[in-house]
Amino acid sequence: MVSKLEPSDAEKELAFAEAGDYITDVVKENLKLIRHTKGFSLDKLANRCGVSRAMLSQIEQGKSVPTISVLWKIANGLSVPFSELLKEKNQDGIHVLKAENSKVLYSNSKVFASRALFPFLGNRKTEFYELVLKPGGHEVAEPHKTGTTENIVVVTGKLRLRVGEKVVELDPRDSVFFKADISHEYSNPTDGETLMYLVMDYTDEVG
């Protein structure tokens, strides 16, 4: 039996760069379209979302790969679901999402990765993600739009979740459902990776 070798660091960096290029191209087009449709100038959007005008301009020009937190801020500033910034052109029929073609977003520190497990087509109120938190990793999530909920199930590792002032710890096969319209944080207190699946639901209309 031939064992599957883990990709080298160089291969991982190349895959990240290629995914980053693809994400950059998709986001820049959607951001420009949504911003113009809503009649927001770069200055107005910067004030609404807390992302600098210079950063917004770089993203729209395809000169910067946005992180998870930056995209969340922009989505909140535009009052649209997160997936609107990553939406692809509509296609009919069945949608197969090959792992090698996945859209993967990273935190600034690269300790937190989010992979979309759904096609970014049409309007949707539910999104499905695979989350990976590296050993000792910590990610702070800003409050999402009012009515947004998250349902997380831990596959491997351990998750320490803080929602507001409450802290819960989850082991493999444990799940948690919570309102995500308040500040929340994900932490991995172990020396191994934590793998989770997240279903996010925008209960209230956004827009």
N, C-alpha and C positions, 0 to 999 in steps of 0.2 A: 504493500500500500504506500502510495506517495503522500507524504504529509504536506499540508498547505503551509507554506512559509509566511510569516508575518511580513508585511511590507516594511522596507527600510525607512529610516527617517527621511531620506531624500525623496523616496517615492511618496511618502505622506505629504511632504511639503509641496511636491508637484501637484498632487491631487487637490490639495487645498487651494493652490494658486489657480488651477483650472476651474474649480468650483467657484472661487471668488470672482473670476472673470465673468462667468455665466451669470452669477447673482448680480454683479455690478451692472451688466447690460440690461437685465430685466428690471431692476429697481429704478435705474435712471429714467427709463421710458415711462414707467408707471407713476413715478413721483412727479415728473413734469406734467403728465396728463391730468392727474388728480389735482395738483396745485393750481393749474390753469383753469380747470373746470370749476373749482371752488372760488376762483378769483383772488387767490392769496399771492402776494408778492413774497419774495424770499425773506424780506425783513419781517413781514407779518407772520409767516410760518415760524421763523426763528423765535419770535416772541411767544408764540403759542406752544411750541414744543420744547424750548430750552436747548435746542441744537444751534450752534452758531451759523450765521449766514454763510460764512466761508465754507463750513463743512457741508451745508446743504448744496451750495453751488458745486463743490467738488463731486458730490454724489450724483448730481444731475448731469455732470459732464463725464461721468464714468471714470473719474480720477481717484476715487476712494472706495474701498470695500467696506460697507457699513457693518458694524457689530450688531449683535442682538439688541443690546440696550438702546443704541441709537435708532434702530428701526422701530422699536416700541415707542420711543419718544415721538418720532415723526408720525407714526400711525395715530397716536393719541392726539397730536396737534392737528392732524387732518380730520380727526373724528371718523376714521375708517378702521375696519378690521385689519389686523396685522397682515393677513394673506393678500389684501388688496395691493400691497407694495410688491408682491412676488407673483402676481397673477400672470399666467401665460395666455396665449391666444387660444380661443375655444376650438375644441376638436370633438368629433362625434365618436360614440362607441366606447369600448373598454379602454381603461387607462392602466398600463403597466408601468410602475415606477422602478426601474432598475437601480440597484444599490449604487452602482458606479456613477449614475447620473443624478443622484440625489442632491437637493439643495441643502447644504450644511452651513449653519451660521455659528459663529464662535463669539465668546465673550472677549473682552480686551486681553485678559490674561491667558486665554486659550484653555482654561481649566473646565469650561462649560461649553458643551456643543449641543445644538438643537437641529434635528433632521426632520424635515417635513415628510409626512407619510400620506399625503393627499395631493391630488392635482389642483393647482391654483387656477381653477376655471369657474367662471360665473360668480354669483353672489352666494356666500355661505355664512352660516352662523356657528358652525362647529368646525374645529381644526384638530388634527391628530399629529402628534410629534413623538419622535424618539429622542430622549435626553440622555446625555452622558456627562457625568461629573467625575473628574479625575480625583485621585487620592488627595484628601485634605482640601479639596476644592470648595469654594464658597461663591455663590452668586446672589446678588441682591436684585430683586425685581421690583420696579416701581408699580404703583397701583394701575390696574387696567381700567377700562371704561366701566361705568356703573352697570352692575348686573352681570359682569363677566365672572364665570366660574371655571375652576380647574379640577380635573379628576385625574389623579396620578396613581399608577400602580408600579411598585418596585419589582424589577426582575432579578437583578443581582446586586449585591452590596447592601449598603445601608443609607437611608436618607434621614437627615435631621431637617425638619421643615419648621420655619417660624412664620406664623401668620399673625400680624399685629404683635400682640404681647404673648401669644400662645405658642408653645413649642411642642412638636410631636416627633417621635422617632419611628421609622418604618423599616422593617426587615423584608427580605424577599417574599413576594406574593401578598404583602400588605398593600392596601390602597387607602387613599384619602380624597375627600371631596371638600372644597372650600371656596368661599367667595374671594376672588382675586382682585377685587376693586379696592383693596387696601394693601399696604406695603407687605411683601413677603420675601423670604430668603430660603435658598436651598444650600445645604451643607453636606459634605461627605466626610464623616469623622473616621473613616477607615483608611488602610493603606492599599486598598484595591479600588478599581473603578466601580461606580454605581451606574447601573443601567435602568432607565425608567421609561414608561410610556405615559404620555399626557394627552388628554382630551380637553380642549378648551371650548367653552360655549359662551357665545355672546347672547345672553338671554334677552337683553333689551336691544331695540333697534339702534344702530349706530349710523351716523351720517349727518 
